[in-house]
Amino acid sequence: MKLSVLQSVCPLDCPDTCALDITVQDGRMLQLAGNSRHPITRGFACVKMAKYPERQQHPERLLTPLKRTGAKGEGRFAPISWEEALQTIAEKVTEAIKKFGPESILPYCYAGTMGLIERDHPLAFFRGLGAAELDWTICSATASAGWEANYGPEKMSTPPEQVAHSQLILLWGINVLRSNSHLVPWLKEARKQGARIVHIDPYRNETSRFADEHWQIKVGTDAALALAIGGEILRQGLEDRDYLETYANDLSDYRQACAEWPIARAAEFCGLEPQAIAQLACDMGGEPATFIKIGYGMSRNEGGGNAVRAITLLPALLGSWKHRGGGGALSTSGAFGLNTTRYSGLHLLHADRPHVNHNELGSALQAEQNPISTLFVFNSNPAAVAPDSQSVHRGLTREDLFTVVLDHFQTDTADYADILLPATTFVEHPDLYTAYGHYYLQWAEAIVPARGEARPNSWVFQQLAARLGLDDEVFRMSTEELARELLDSAHPHVSGIRFEQLREQRSIRLNLPVDFRPYSAGSNFTDRKIRFTPAPQQIDFQERLSPEFPLRLISPPGAYMLNTSMGNLTSLIKAAGGEPTVLIHPDDASAYGVQDGGPIRITSQQGSIIRKAIVSTDARQGVVVALGLWWPKLSPDRRGLNELTSQRLTDLGGGSTFGNAVVHIAPAPLPVAPNSHDGSTTDDDL
């Protein structure tokens, strides 16, 4: 009966990677709170993770291995033993290798947990087999490619603690109050010291109302605005010439790119006021402690990589990296110099393995040549999250496709599984955590027993490796052994951090100066030069507005529904209004006969869905804002948002174009709602 408060780490795909205090009684998780002793978490958890005890004890957690008994997609299963499940999988994989080769086997996975072992170690199994390699491009690839094109490998950012000293802050394409909420206290501290905060985003949201100014920019015009600002800084001679002379390559191409976007042209193109752009450029040039935080959502369109490049060159143009509180932020992930040579099987990679892009799963599953014979899904829910859902569903219904899904709940993807396996949650297994929003390395123990017969991902794939004769030492290493090897690194940021120390303290800051200023001494390229040439450009979209599809669709995170990770929790569904909604500007609603609160049909070239419309100026005219990613099976029409998106890729990094779709809207008959949600449906861990 004794209550215990035990430490853990949030596993969700979020820059904050919060340290948690979890109240446990008799092996049950009762309450979750942010760790007040952690310098980033500072005692609060987001509204989603605060509800995790509801998820942990959910009555429909998968608790035993299951085997399909109905047609694919029907979601009918019967319990089987772990022995039968593992033997069936091993036999099917062996048969597929003999008939089609190991390259016909594909893992589809991503960031359902950010714990390094349970996220990445399973990849060693597939790399040992010689399976097809999945390119992780669905989320951050484009923004990362844009940043690294400027600054080289190993992405770093101004530490969040330093933002308290910023004097001019641009929050560009990110709703920090929902997607990076633990940055907000530092923003408030900066404001107390006189900082001005500008939010640039086509969707007016909580961060817009928090900021001093909101610039409701047209979708996909970010590069033009950044180039116009850069051009005005150069025209007025406000650039840091000493910094650029030392740490930048040739600026001539960049100057030309900026010259193509004079303020008047950019203002009209972006839907902004020219005087405001000119004044912001002047203010940035006069304030060394200018800080720019960008989000990943703004990169998910055809020109996203160039937009990231154009925006993130501005701190270099100003020399802001040299100044306390100056610089910018996308990700801190490159600072964690762990020894990653073996834990995910990089040493086992086959040089000639085929690659499958995250965003082209539908095409890969339906390819006539070299078809995928076997699909393993873990830490993801592609039936809901992958682009072009109809194509993905057609692939998943193939009778000759053997599909294995590891999850916590019976998701939309799990309905298509041949074998469905119960996975442990983050409190049921140990793991090691890096971050991409701060510089703290963290360790979490298992703090409650696994429910039912749930097993960690790592255990499952090590068992399969043994049955299939993969004998590399990595398949026999425990989580602790893998963590010790990851920490066995000569990289100066982690050198000397011992596993015993981390296990005891649970959170350790990397070996970085308190006043860390990344890129103050140039880029991470070997010549230290920041790449202004070749210059970024404003990219013309191929998927253009037209009379048939006159509106642009974007899908930022909702207040309670971000992605499908917590998608079945009754409390969050109710808080989000009980069903998925889209925001429509009043002028667009009037033009297309849409009533506030009424159902509308949204149609793209890929498909159509029905959603509840909310008429609001929070949406820019010409833009449909779909809030959050809901489970298709819990939507009134049983269709997901990705019915509308395509497999088109971005300009850099092969990323997703979720912010690219052009659509038409019209009033629609009310769809037949799914069974009322009583807390007994399902969830995944994407």
C-alpha positions in Angstrom: 0.0 0.0 0.0 3.0 2.3 0.3 3.2 5.2 -2.1 6.5 5.8 -3.8 7.6 8.7 -6.0 10.1 7.3 -8.6 12.1 9.1 -11.3 11.7 8.5 -15.0 12.0 10.3 -18.4 9.3 11.2 -20.9 9.6 9.0 -24.0 7.6 11.2 -26.4 9.0 12.8 -29.5 9.4 16.3 -28.1 12.4 18.7 -27.6 11.8 18.9 -23.9 12.6 15.3 -22.9 11.3 15.9 -19.5 12.5 14.4 -16.2 9.5 13.0 -14.5 8.4 12.1 -10.9 5.9 9.2 -11.0 3.8 8.2 -8.1 3.5 4.4 -7.9 1.6 2.1 -5.5 1.5 -1.7 -5.6 3.1 -1.7 -9.1 0.5 0.8 -10.5 1.2 4.2 -11.9 -1.0 6.7 -10.1 0.3 10.1 -11.0 2.8 11.8 -13.2 4.5 15.2 -12.7 7.5 17.1 -13.9 10.6 16.8 -11.8 11.0 20.1 -9.9 14.8 19.4 -9.5 15.6 19.2 -13.2 16.8 22.5 -14.6 14.8 22.2 -17.8 11.7 20.4 -16.7 11.3 22.7 -13.6 8.4 20.9 -12.1 5.7 20.7 -14.8 4.6 18.2 -17.4 2.5 18.9 -20.5 -1.2 18.3 -20.6 -0.7 15.2 -22.6 1.9 13.4 -20.5 0.0 14.3 -17.3 -2.7 11.9 -18.5 -0.2 9.0 -19.0 -1.5 7.0 -16.0 -4.8 6.7 -17.8 -2.9 5.3 -20.7 -0.7 3.0 -18.6 -3.7 1.3 -16.9 -6.0 1.5 -20.0 -8.4 -1.5 -20.1 -7.4 -2.3 -23.7 -3.7 -2.5 -23.3 -2.3 -5.4 -25.4 -1.4 -8.0 -22.8 -0.7 -11.2 -24.9 0.6 -12.1 -28.4 -2.2 -12.3 -30.9 -2.7 -14.0 -34.3 -5.0 -12.7 -37.0 -8.3 -14.7 -37.5 -10.2 -12.3 -39.8 -9.5 -10.5 -43.0 -6.8 -7.9 -43.0 -8.0 -4.6 -41.6 -10.9 -6.2 -39.7 -8.9 -6.3 -36.5 -10.0 -9.8 -35.4 -7.4 -11.8 -33.4 -6.9 -14.8 -31.1 -4.4 -15.1 -28.3 -1.3 -17.2 -28.8 1.8 -17.9 -26.8 5.1 -16.1 -27.2 6.6 -19.3 -28.3 4.1 -19.7 -31.2 4.4 -16.0 -32.1 8.2 -16.1 -32.3 8.3 -19.4 -34.1 5.7 -18.3 -36.6 7.7 -15.0 -37.3 11.0 -16.9 -37.6 9.5 -19.4 -40.1 7.9 -16.6 -42.2 11.1 -14.6 -42.3 13.2 -17.6 -43.3 10.7 -18.4 -46.0 10.7 -14.8 -47.3 14.5 -14.8 -47.4 14.7 -18.0 -49.4 12.0 -16.9 -51.8 12.7 -13.1 -52.2 15.9 -12.4 -50.4 16.4 -10.5 -47.1 16.0 -7.2 -48.9 12.3 -7.9 -49.2 11.9 -7.4 -45.4 11.2 -3.9 -44.2 11.1 -2.4 -40.7 8.7 0.6 -40.4 9.5 2.5 -37.2 10.2 5.9 -35.8 10.0 7.8 -32.6 7.2 6.1 -30.7 9.8 6.1 -27.9 12.8 8.3 -27.8 14.7 5.9 -25.6 17.8 4.9 -27.6 17.7 1.2 -26.8 14.0 0.5 -27.5 13.9 2.9 -30.5 17.2 1.9 -32.3 18.5 -1.4 -31.1 15.9 -3.4 -33.0 17.4 -2.1 -36.2 20.5 -4.3 -35.6 18.3 -7.3 -36.3 17.3 -6.0 -39.7 20.8 -4.9 -40.5 22.1 -8.3 -39.5 19.6 -9.9 -41.9 20.4 -7.6 -44.8 16.9 -6.2 -44.9 15.8 -3.1 -46.7 16.9 0.1 -44.9 14.2 2.6 -43.9 15.2 6.2 -44.4 13.8 8.2 -41.4 12.5 11.2 -43.3 8.9 11.7 -42.1 9.5 14.4 -39.5 12.9 16.2 -39.1 14.9 15.2 -42.2 14.3 18.4 -44.2 14.9 20.9 -41.4 18.0 18.9 -40.4 19.3 18.9 -44.0 18.7 22.7 -44.3 20.5 23.4 -41.0 23.4 21.1 -41.8 23.8 22.6 -45.3 24.6 25.9 -43.5 26.5 24.7 -40.4 27.7 21.2 -41.1 27.0 18.0 -39.2 26.2 17.6 -35.5 23.4 20.1 -35.1 23.6 22.4 -32.0 21.6 25.3 -30.7 21.7 28.1 -28.3 20.9 26.4 -24.9 17.4 27.2 -23.6 18.9 28.6 -20.4 20.6 31.3 -22.5 17.4 32.5 -24.1 16.7 34.3 -20.8 19.4 36.8 -22.0 17.9 37.3 -25.5 16.6 40.8 -26.4 14.8 40.1 -29.6 13.2 36.7 -30.1 11.7 35.3 -33.3 9.5 32.2 -32.9 9.3 31.1 -36.5 6.9 28.4 -37.6 6.5 26.8 -34.1 3.8 26.8 -31.4 6.2 26.7 -28.5 3.4 26.6 -25.9 2.4 23.3 -27.3 5.5 21.8 -29.0 8.3 23.1 -26.8 6.5 24.3 -23.6 9.6 24.1 -21.4 11.2 26.9 -23.4 8.4 29.2 -22.3 9.8 30.0 -18.8 13.0 31.2 -20.4 11.0 33.3 -22.8 9.1 34.9 -19.9 12.4 35.6 -18.1 13.7 37.3 -21.3 10.6 39.4 -21.5 11.0 40.5 -17.9 14.4 41.8 -19.0 12.9 43.8 -21.9 12.9 41.2 -24.7 10.5 41.6 -27.6 8.9 38.4 -29.0 7.7 38.0 -32.5 5.7 35.0 -33.7 5.8 34.2 -37.5 3.2 31.6 -38.4 0.2 31.3 -40.7 -1.9 29.8 -37.8 -2.8 32.2 -34.9 -2.4 30.0 -31.8 -1.5 30.1 -28.2 2.0 31.3 -29.0 0.7 34.1 -31.2 -1.3 35.4 -28.2 1.7 35.0 -25.9 4.0 36.9 -28.2 4.2 40.7 -28.5 3.5 40.5 -32.3 2.1 37.9 -34.6 2.9 37.9 -38.3 0.4 35.7 -40.1 2.5 34.8 -43.0 1.3 33.0 -46.2 2.1 29.3 -46.1 5.4 28.4 -47.8 6.7 31.9 -48.2 9.2 31.8 -45.3 12.3 31.8 -47.5 11.3 35.0 -49.3 10.7 36.8 -45.9 14.1 35.7 -44.6 15.9 36.7 -47.8 14.2 40.1 -47.7 15.3 40.6 -44.1 18.8 39.5 -45.0 18.9 41.9 -48.0 17.8 44.8 -45.8 20.4 44.0 -43.2 23.1 44.0 -46.0 21.7 47.2 -47.6 22.0 49.1 -44.3 25.4 47.6 -43.6 24.2 46.0 -40.3 25.9 42.7 -40.9 28.8 41.6 -38.7 31.6 41.9 -41.2 34.4 40.7 -39.0 32.5 37.5 -38.1 31.5 36.9 -41.8 35.1 37.5 -43.0 36.4 34.9 -40.6 33.6 32.3 -40.6 31.5 32.6 -43.8 32.2 31.5 -47.3 31.6 33.8 -50.3 28.5 35.9 -49.9 28.1 37.0 -53.5 25.5 34.3 -54.3 23.6 35.1 -51.1 23.6 38.8 -51.9 22.1 38.1 -55.3 19.4 35.8 -53.8 18.5 38.6 -51.3 18.4 41.2 -54.1 15.7 39.2 -55.8 13.4 39.8 -52.8 13.2 43.5 -52.1 11.0 44.3 -49.2 8.0 45.5 -51.3 8.0 42.3 -53.3 8.4 40.0 -50.3 5.7 41.8 -48.4 3.2 41.3 -51.1 4.3 37.7 -51.6 4.2 36.9 -47.9 1.0 38.8 -47.1 2.8 41.1 -44.6 3.4 44.9 -44.2 6.6 46.2 -45.8 7.2 48.7 -43.0 7.1 45.9 -40.5 9.7 43.9 -42.4 12.0 46.9 -42.8 11.7 47.7 -39.1 12.4 44.1 -38.0 15.5 44.0 -40.1 16.7 47.2 -38.6 15.9 46.0 -35.1 17.8 42.7 -35.7 20.8 44.6 -37.0 20.9 46.7 -33.9 20.4 44.0 -31.4 23.3 41.5 -31.0 21.3 39.2 -28.7 18.8 38.2 -31.4 17.5 34.6 -31.1 15.5 32.7 -33.7 13.7 29.5 -32.8 12.3 27.5 -35.7 9.9 24.6 -35.8 9.9 21.5 -38.0 6.4 22.0 -39.3 7.4 25.0 -41.4 9.9 22.7 -43.3 7.2 20.1 -44.4 6.6 21.5 -47.8 8.3 21.5 -51.2 10.6 24.4 -50.3 11.0 23.6 -46.6 14.8 22.9 -46.7 15.5 26.2 -48.5 13.3 28.1 -46.0 15.2 26.6 -43.1 18.5 27.6 -44.8 17.4 31.2 -45.4 16.1 31.7 -41.8 19.0 30.1 -40.0 21.6 32.1 -42.0 20.3 35.3 -40.3 22.1 34.7 -36.9 25.3 34.2 -38.9 24.8 37.3 -40.9 24.3 39.3 -37.7 27.1 37.5 -35.8 24.5 36.7 -33.1 26.2 33.4 -32.3 28.9 35.4 -30.5 26.6 37.0 -28.0 25.0 35.8 -24.9 21.3 35.0 -25.6 21.9 35.3 -29.4 21.9 32.7 -32.1 19.2 30.2 -32.9 17.7 26.8 -32.2 16.4 23.8 -34.2 18.0 20.8 -32.4 20.7 20.1 -29.9 20.9 16.4 -30.9 24.3 16.7 -32.5 26.0 17.5 -29.2 25.5 14.0 -27.8 28.6 12.3 -29.1 27.8 8.8 -28.0 29.6 5.7 -29.3 26.9 4.5 -31.7 29.0 2.1 -33.8 27.2 -1.1 -32.7 24.0 -0.6 -30.7 21.8 -0.2 -33.8 23.8 -2.5 -36.0 25.7 0.0 -38.0 28.6 -2.4 -38.2 26.3 -5.0 -39.8 25.0 -2.8 -42.6 25.1 -4.4 -46.1 26.5 -2.0 -48.6 24.0 -2.8 -51.4 20.8 -2.8 -49.3 17.8 -1.1 -50.9 16.4 2.0 -49.2 12.7 2.9 -48.6 11.8 6.5 -47.8 9.4 6.9 -44.8 7.1 8.9 -47.0 6.9 6.4 -49.8 5.6 3.4 -47.9 2.5 3.2 -50.0 4.5 2.9 -53.2 7.0 0.5 -51.7 4.2 -1.9 -50.5 2.7 -1.9 -54.0 5.9 -2.1 -56.1 5.7 -4.7 -58.8 9.5 -5.2 -58.9 11.3 -6.3 -55.8 8.1 -6.3 -53.7 8.2 -6.1 -49.9 7.3 -9.5 -48.6 7.5 -8.9 -44.8 6.7 -5.8 -42.8 7.6 -5.2 -39.2 6.0 -2.1 -37.5 7.1 -0.8 -34.1 7.1 2.6 -32.5 4.9 3.9 -35.3 1.4 3.7 -36.8 1.8 4.1 -40.6 -1.9 3.5 -41.4 -2.5 6.9 -39.7 0.7 8.8 -40.0 2.2 7.9 -43.4 1.3 10.1 -46.4 -1.2 9.1 -49.0 -3.2 6.8 -46.6 -5.2 5.1 -49.4 -2.0 3.9 -51.0 -0.7 2.6 -47.6 -4.0 0.8 -46.9 -4.0 -0.9 -50.3 -0.5 -2.1 -49.5 -1.4 -3.3 -46.0 -4.3 -5.4 -47.3 -2.0 -7.5 -49.6 -2.7 -11.2 -48.6 0.9 -12.0 -49.5 2.4 -9.4 -47.2 3.3 -10.9 -43.8 2.9 -8.1 -41.2 4.1 -8.0 -37.6 3.2 -5.1 -35.3 4.6 -4.4 -31.9 2.5 -1.9 -29.9 0.7 -1.1 -26.7 -2.8 -1.0 -28.3 -4.7 -2.2 -31.3 -4.1 0.8 -33.6 -5.3 1.3 -37.1 -2.1 -0.3 -38.3 -2.4 -3.2 -35.8 -5.8 -4.1 -37.5 -3.7 -5.2 -40.5 -1.2 -7.4 -38.6 -0.8 -11.1 -39.0 1.0 -11.2 -35.7 0.4 -8.5 -33.0 2.8 -8.4 -30.1 2.3 -6.5 -26.8 5.1 -4.0 -26.1 6.2 -2.5 -22.8 5.7 1.2 -22.0 8.5 3.5 -20.9 7.9 2.8 -17.2 8.2 -1.0 -17.7 11.7 -1.0 -19.2 15.1 0.8 -18.6 16.5 3.1 -21.3 18.9 5.9 -22.1 17.7 9.3 -23.4 19.4 12.1 -25.3 17.4 15.3 -26.2 17.0 17.7 -29.1 15.9 20.7 -27.0 18.5 20.8 -24.3 21.9 19.3 -23.3 21.1 16.8 -20.6 21.7 13.0 -20.9 19.2 11.0 -18.9 18.7 7.4 -17.7 15.4 5.8 -16.6 14.9 2.5 -14.8 11.8 0.2 -15.1 9.7 1.4 -12.2 6.6 -0.9 -12.5 6.2 -4.5 -13.6 5.3 -5.1 -17.3 1.5 -5.6 -17.6 0.5 -9.1 -18.8 3.0 -10.6 -21.2 4.3 -7.4 -22.6 7.9 -7.5 -23.6 10.4 -4.7 -24.6 11.2 -4.3 -28.4 14.8 -5.2 -27.7 13.9 -8.5 -26.1 11.6 -9.5 -29.1 14.3 -8.8 -31.7 17.0 -10.5 -29.7 14.8 -13.6 -29.5 14.3 -13.5 -33.2 18.0 -13.0 -33.9 18.8 -16.1 -31.9 16.2 -18.2 -33.8 17.5 -17.0 -37.1 21.1 -17.6 -36.4 22.4 -14.1 -36.0 25.3 -14.5 -33.6 26.9 -11.1 -33.4 27.6 -10.1 -29.8 25.3 -7.1 -30.0 22.3 -9.5 -30.0 23.3 -10.8 -26.5 23.9 -7.4 -24.8 21.6 -6.3 -22.1 20.2 -2.7 -22.0 22.7 -1.8 -19.4 25.6 -3.2 -21.5 24.4 -1.3 -24.5 24.1 1.9 -22.5 27.6 1.4 -21.1 29.0 1.0 -24.7 27.1 4.1 -25.8 28.8 6.1 -23.0 32.2 4.6 -23.9 33.1 7.6 -26.1 36.0 9.8 -26.5 33.8 12.7 -27.7 34.6 15.7 -25.4 30.9 16.3 -24.7 30.5 12.9 -23.0 34.0 11.8 -22.1 34.2 10.9 -18.5 30.5 10.4 -17.9 30.2 7.0 -16.4 27.2 4.8 -16.4 27.2 4.4 -12.6 27.2 8.1 -12.2 24.3 8.5 -14.7 22.3 5.7 -13.1 22.7 7.4 -9.7 22.0 11.0 -10.8 19.6 10.1 -13.6 20.4 13.4 -15.4 23.8 14.8 -16.3 24.5 17.9 -18.4 27.0 17.3 -21.3 30.5 18.6 -20.9 29.8 22.1 -22.2 30.5 25.6 -20.8 27.8 27.2 -18.7 27.8 30.0 -21.2 27.9 27.8 -24.3 27.7 29.7 -27.6 27.6 27.2 -30.5 29.0 28.5 -33.8 30.6 31.5 -32.2 33.8 30.1 -33.7 32.3 29.1 -37.0 30.5 26.0 -38.5 31.1 22.3 -37.9 32.6 21.9 -41.4 36.3 21.2 -41.4 37.1 24.7 -42.7 34.8 26.3 -40.1 33.0 28.3 -42.8 29.2 28.8 -42.7 27.8 28.1 -46.2 26.1 31.2 -47.6 26.9 29.9 -51.1 25.2 28.3 -52.8 22.4 30.6 -51.6 18.9 29.4 -50.4 16.0 30.2 -52.7 12.3 30.7 -52.5 11.0 27.5 -54.2 8.0 27.5 -56.5 5.7 24.7 -55.5 4.6 22.1 -58.1 1.4 21.5 -56.1 -0.2 24.8 -56.8 -3.5 26.4 -55.9 -6.1 26.2 -58.7 -9.8 26.7 -59.2 -10.3 23.1 -58.5 -8.2 23.1 -55.3 -8.1 26.8 -54.1 -7.0 26.3 -50.5 -3.8 25.2 -48.8 -4.0 22.6 -45.9 -1.7 22.6 -42.9 -1.8 20.4 -39.8 -0.1 21.9 -36.8 -0.4 20.2 -33.4 -3.6 20.7 -31.5 -3.8 21.7 -27.8 -4.6 18.1 -26.7 -4.0 16.0 -29.9 -0.5 16.3 -31.3 -0.1 12.9 -33.1 -1.5 9.5 -32.5 0.5 8.6 -29.4 -2.2 9.5 -27.0 -5.0 9.3 -29.4 -7.4 7.0 -27.5 -7.4 8.7 -24.1 -11.0 9.7 -23.2 -9.9 12.7 -21.2 -7.8 14.1 -24.1 -10.5 13.4 -26.7 -13.1 15.2 -24.6 -10.7 18.1 -24.0 -10.1 18.3 -27.7 -13.9 18.6 -28.4 -14.7 15.0 -29.0 -13.8 14.9 -32.7 -11.2 16.3 -35.1 -11.8 19.8 -36.3 -10.5 22.2 -38.9 -10.3 26.0 -38.8 -11.6 28.0 -41.7 -11.3 31.8 -42.1 -14.7 33.6 -42.2 -14.2 34.8 -45.7 -13.5 31.2 -46.9 -16.4 29.9 -45.0 -18.7 32.4 -46.6 -17.3 31.7 -50.1 -17.9 28.0 -49.8 -21.1 27.9 -47.8 -19.5 26.5 -44.6 -21.3 26.9 -41.3 -19.5 27.2 -38.0 -19.8 23.9 -36.2 -21.0 22.1 -39.3 -19.5 19.2 -41.2 -17.5 19.8 -44.3 -15.9 17.6 -46.9 -12.3 18.4 -47.6 -11.0 17.0 -50.9 -7.5 16.8 -52.4 -6.1 15.0 -55.3 -5.5 12.0 -53.1 -8.9 11.6 -51.4 -11.4 13.2 -49.1 -12.4 13.4 -45.5 -15.3 14.9 -43.4 -14.5 17.1 -40.5 -16.2 19.6 -38.2 -15.5 23.2 -39.2 -14.7 26.0 -36.8 -14.9 29.4 -38.4 -12.1 31.6 -37.0 -9.6 34.2 -38.0 -7.0 32.0 -36.3 -6.8 30.5 -39.8 -5.3 32.8 -42.5 -7.6 33.4 -45.5 -6.9 30.7 -48.0 -5.6 28.2 -45.4 -7.4 25.2 -43.9 -5.9 24.4 -40.5 -6.4 20.8 -39.3 -5.6 20.5 -35.6 -3.6 17.4 -34.6 -3.5 13.9 -36.0 -6.4 11.7 -34.9 -6.8 8.0 -35.2 -8.8 7.3 -38.3 -10.9 4.7 -36.6 -11.9 7.3 -34.0 -12.9 9.9 -36.6 -16.6 10.3 -37.5 -15.9 9.2 -41.1 -13.2 6.6 -40.0 -10.7 8.4 -42.2 -7.5 10.0 -41.3 -6.0 13.3 -42.3 -3.4 11.6 -44.5 -6.1 10.6 -46.9 -5.4 14.2 -48.2 -1.6 14.2 -48.3 0.7 12.9 -51.1 4.0 11.1 -51.3 5.7 14.1 -52.8 9.0 14.9 -51.2 10.7 18.2 -50.1 13.6 20.0 -51.7 16.2 18.8 -49.2 16.4 15.6 -47.2 13.6 13.7 -48.9 11.2 14.9 -46.3 7.4 14.8 -46.0 5.2 17.5 -47.5 2.4 17.5 -44.9 2.0 21.2 -45.3 1.8 21.1 -49.0 -1.7 19.7 -49.9 -4.1 21.9 -51.9 -7.8 21.2 -51.2 -11.4 22.1 -51.9 -14.0 22.4 -49.2 -17.8 22.1 -49.3 -20.6 21.4 -46.8 -21.2 17.7 -46.2 -23.8 15.5 -44.7 -23.1 14.4 -41.2 -21.1 11.1 -41.2 -22.1 8.2 -39.1 -20.0 8.5 -36.0 -17.9 5.5 -34.8 -18.9 3.7 -31.6 -19.0 6.2 -28.7 -15.7 6.5 -27.0 -15.9 5.1 -23.5 -12.3 4.7 -22.7 -12.0 1.2 -24.1 -10.6 1.7 -27.5 -7.0 1.8 -28.6 -3.7 3.7 -28.8 -0.2 3.5 -30.3 3.2 4.8 -29.4 4.2 7.0 -32.3 
